[in-house]
Amino acid sequence: MHYTINPAQIEAFERFARAWMRLVATHGGVHHGYFLPAEGASDRAEALFSFESLAAYERYRARFGNDPEFVAADNIRDESGCVVRYERTFMRPLLPTD
C-alpha cells in the first residue's frame, strides 16, 4: 500500500496503522509493517503485508465495510483525515536462493 498522508495527523495515522496490523494478523495475513516518514517533511508512507493466496486475501477483503472492527479502523482514517489518498499494488516477492 502506498499512502499520501497528512503530516499533521501522523499520530492518527499510527493509530490507524496499528489497528490494521492487528486485523491483518487476526484474519490470516502477515503484516510486514508500516514505513513512516522519518526525516524532513514527507507525506509518504508505505505498508507491506502478505497472504498465503489470493483466496485468503479475498476472504479478508470481504470483511471491509461489514465487520465492525474493520469499520472502526477505517473510521480512524475518515474522522482524522490522516490519509489523503492510497494506492494498492499487488506484487510477488523475489527472494535470495542462497
C-alpha positions as CSV (number, residue, x, y, z in Angstrom):
1,M,0.0,0.0,0.0
2,H,1.3,3.4,-0.9
3,Y,-0.2,6.3,1.2
4,T,-0.1,10.0,0.9
5,I,-0.7,11.1,4.4
6,N,-1.4,14.4,6.2
7,P,1.8,15.0,8.2
8,A,-0.1,17.0,10.8
9,Q,-2.1,13.8,11.6
10,I,0.8,11.4,12.0
11,E,-0.4,10.2,15.4
12,A,-3.8,9.4,14.0
13,F,-2.1,7.5,11.1
14,E,-0.1,5.5,13.6
15,R,-3.4,4.5,15.4
16,F,-4.9,3.6,12.0
17,A,-1.8,1.6,11.1
18,R,-1.7,-0.3,14.4
19,A,-5.4,-1.3,14.0
20,W,-4.8,-2.6,10.5
21,M,-1.6,-4.5,11.6
22,R,-3.7,-6.4,14.2
23,L,-6.6,-7.0,11.7
24,V,-4.3,-8.4,9.0
25,A,-2.7,-10.8,11.5
26,T,-6.1,-11.8,13.0
27,H,-7.6,-12.6,9.6
28,G,-4.9,-14.8,8.1
29,G,-2.2,-12.4,6.8
30,V,1.3,-11.4,7.8
31,H,1.9,-7.7,8.2
32,H,5.4,-6.7,7.4
33,G,5.0,-3.2,8.9
34,Y,4.3,0.4,8.0
35,F,7.1,2.6,6.9
36,L,6.6,6.2,8.0
37,P,8.4,9.5,7.3
38,A,11.5,9.7,9.5
39,E,13.4,12.9,8.5
40,G,12.3,16.1,6.9
41,A,8.9,17.0,5.6
42,S,7.3,14.0,3.9
43,D,3.8,12.9,3.2
44,R,4.5,9.3,2.1
45,A,4.0,6.1,4.0
46,E,4.2,2.5,2.9
47,A,2.7,-0.8,4.2
48,L,3.6,-4.3,3.3
49,F,1.5,-7.3,4.1
50,S,1.0,-10.8,2.5
51,F,-1.5,-13.6,2.4
52,E,-0.9,-17.2,1.5
53,S,-3.1,-17.0,-1.5
54,L,-5.4,-14.7,-3.5
55,A,-8.4,-16.6,-2.0
56,A,-7.2,-15.9,1.6
57,Y,-6.8,-12.2,0.7
58,E,-10.3,-12.1,-0.8
59,R,-11.7,-13.6,2.4
60,Y,-10.0,-10.8,4.3
61,R,-11.2,-8.2,1.9
62,A,-14.8,-9.4,2.2
63,R,-14.9,-8.0,5.7
64,F,-14.4,-4.4,4.6
65,G,-17.5,-2.3,5.2
66,N,-19.2,-5.2,7.1
67,D,-17.1,-6.2,10.1
68,P,-17.4,-3.8,13.0
69,E,-13.6,-3.9,13.7
70,F,-12.8,-3.1,10.0
71,V,-15.3,-0.2,10.0
72,A,-13.8,1.1,13.3
73,A,-10.3,1.1,11.8
74,D,-11.5,2.9,8.7
75,N,-13.3,5.5,10.9
76,I,-9.9,6.5,12.4
77,R,-8.8,7.4,8.8
78,D,-12.1,9.0,7.9
79,E,-12.5,11.1,11.1
80,S,-8.9,12.3,11.3
81,G,-8.1,12.9,7.7
82,C,-4.8,11.2,8.2
83,V,-4.8,9.6,4.8
84,V,-5.1,11.9,1.8
85,R,-5.1,9.0,-0.7
86,Y,-3.8,5.5,-1.1
87,E,-2.9,3.1,-3.8
88,R,-2.9,-0.7,-3.7
89,T,-0.3,-2.5,-5.7
90,F,-0.1,-6.3,-5.9
91,M,3.4,-7.7,-6.0
92,R,5.2,-11.1,-5.7
93,P,8.5,-11.5,-3.8
94,L,11.7,-12.5,-5.4
95,L,13.8,-13.8,-2.6
96,P,17.5,-14.9,-2.5
97,T,18.1,-18.5,-3.2
98,D,21.4,-18.8,-1.3
